[in-house]
Structure formats: C-alpha cells, structure tokens
C-alpha cells in the first residue's frame, strides 16, 4: 500500500476516534452529574463503574491507530500537477517552499484540502501564497471564494481528515473568516 493511502486511512481513523472520544467524554461527564444526584447506593456504584470504564477507554484511543512513517522532504514545486488539477494558482514564493515530510504525504494533504475539505466548508480554493515563517514553520495561505455547500452526513468530514493530516505532519490547519476568507496551513519548513 502506498504511503499516501496508508496515511489517509490512518488520518480518517484518527478523525473517527476523535468523534468517539468526544462522545465518550460527554458520557463520562453525564455519569458524574448523575452520581451527584443519585440516592440509591446501587445506582451510585453502577454510575461510578460507568465513568471509570469510560476513562479507561479514553486512555487507549491514542494507541489504536499506528501512524505510517512520514519522514522525508517535500517541495511544493514538485506538486505543480496538483495545483493544475485543482485550478489553484500558486504564487508569492509558495513553489520554492520545502516541507519536512514524505512527498506522498504532502501531495495527499494538498489534494484532500483543495479538492475535498475546502469545498466541504462551502468555499473554493483560488490562490496559495506564502505567509509568515517563524520557528522553523512555514505558513501557506489559501485564498477562498464562497461556493454553495454540498451536504454530507458523514461522521468523519473531509475537513476533519485534512486537519488530522496536518497535525500528523507536525502542523495545523485553520479556517479564517474575513475578506477574502483564508485557510492557514502551518507546516514544518525544510531548507
């Protein structure tokens, strides 16, 4: 299996685990609130056991999905075909940017972000520019244009998958409103 496929599956799985963890945390909080109001000793014991079980499951989630090896160096210049396929203009120094990650991983992140995640949020990517760089991290700005939102009832959204992919590379992904709206992608820079 290619690294991009393995990584995409791991990122989708991590996003799904995130959803499960959020729900489990809600159940644990609800159990704690019920414990405060319950008068029956047997009910108190069951609620306490439920909360302990939930807390134990939360601890193992991080170990469920091994991440593929994403080490390497990638350059935006080698991904011109991705920008051409998605109709996104790359300018202002972006093409000279190097990132510390496997080339297949950067390509998969950009494909997911530009063709799935951004449209899912109701925008179309128009142009990539290089933002500020600090502490060995590069900032890539994606200018957006508003588009109709495609409805989805998926538990794991393309946006969540792209965010997990960015985190796996040691970066982050943020949507900023404004004129024009932007996506800020921070990645570890490579000389």
N, C-alpha and C positions, 0 to 999 in steps of 0.2 A: 504494500500500500504506500503511495506517495506521501511525503511528509505533509503536504497541504491537506490531503484527505484525512490523515490521522489527526492532524491538529484541528481541523474544522470539526471533526466528530468530538474531540475532547472539549473544544470550546462550547459546542452545543450541549454536551453533557454537563459541563460546569455551570452553564446558564440554567439548565433544568434543576440542578442541585440547588442553585441559589433560590429558585422559586420554592422548592420543597423546604429548604431551611427557613425561609420567611414564614411559611405556613406553620411549620413546626414550632417556631418561636412564638407565634400567636397562640398556639395551643398551650404551650408552657405558661405563658402569661395568664391565659384564661384559667388554667388549673390553679395557679397561685391565687388568683382573685376568688375562685370558688372555695378554696381552702380556708380563706379568711371568714367566709360567711357560713360554711357548713357546720352544723351542730352535731351530726351523727359521727361518732368515732370511727365507724367502719368506712363511711364516706370520706372522712379525712385521710384515712390510710390509703384508700384507692386513689384519691386525688394526688396525694404525695408521691405514690408509686408512679403515676402517670407522668408527673413533672420530672421525676428522676430518670425515667426511661427516655423521655424526650431530650433531656440534657445529654444523656449518654449517646443518643443517635446523632446529635449535633456535632459531637466531637469526632465521629468517624467520617463525616462527609468529606473532609479535606483529603482523605486517603483513598477515596473511591475511584477517582479518575486520574490515572497517571498522565502526565504531560509528555508529549514527544519532545525530543531534543531539537531545540530551535536555535542553537548556536550557529554563528556564521556572520557574514557581512553581506548586505544587500544594498543596491543603489537604485534610486528612482529612475535614473537614466536607462537602466536595463528593462524598465517596465513601460516603455512608450506605448507598446501594443495595448496595455490595459487602458490607458488614457484615450487612445484612439477608439477602442471598442465601446467605451462608456460615453464618448463625446465630451470629455472633460479636458479643458485647456490647462496645461501645467506650465506655470511661468514663475518669474521672480525668484530664481535660484533653486527651485524645487528639484530640477533634474540633476543638479550637482550634489544632492544630499545623499549621504551614506547612512545606513542604519545598522545597528548591531543585532542581526537576526538572520535566520536562514532565508535565502532569496525566495523560496517557495512560500514561506510563511508571510513575508511582506506582500507578495503578489495576491495570496488568498485574502489577506486582510483588506487590501485595497479593492479587490473585486467585490467582496461582501459589503464593504462600506459604501462604495459608489453605486453598485447596481441593485442592492437589496436593502441595506439598513437605512440609508438616507431617504430613498423613496418611501419606505415604510413609515417614516416620520412625517411625510407629506411634503417633501422637497425633492428637487432635482439638483445634483451637483453641477456647478458651472465651471469653476476655476479653482485650481490649487495654487497657493502662494506660500512662500516660506515666512513664518513668523519669527518670533524671537528665539534665541538659543541661550540656555543657561544651564550650568551644572552638568554638562555632557548630554543634555537632552535637546532635541530639535522640536520645533513646533511647526506643524503643517496646518494651514488654514484652508478650509474648503468653503468657498462662497456658494450659497444656496439660492435657489429660486423656488418659490412656493408652487406646489402642484396639488391636485386632488389626492387625498389619502386613499390608498387601497385598503379595504377592510380585511382583517385577519383574525381568526380565533385561535391562533397557535399559542401554546403555552410558553414557548421559547421564541421570542421575536428576533428578527434579523438584527435589530439594534442591540439587543442584549448579547447576541452572539459576537457582534463586532466589538462591543465593549470588553467582553471576556478575552477576545483575541488580542486586543491592545494591552490589557493587563498581563497576559501571558508573555508578552514581549517586553514587559517592564515599563509600559507606557500607560496612557489614559486617553479617553475619548469623551468629549463634552459637546453638547448642543447649546449654542448661544443665540438668543433672540437679539434682534437689532435690525439695522438696515445697512447692508444686507444681513440676513441671518447667516451664521457660520457654524461649522463644525471645527473644533480644535482637536487635533490629533498630536499627542506628545509621544515621542519615541526616543530611545537611547541613541544618540548620534554616534556615527563611526567615521573616522577621518577619511 
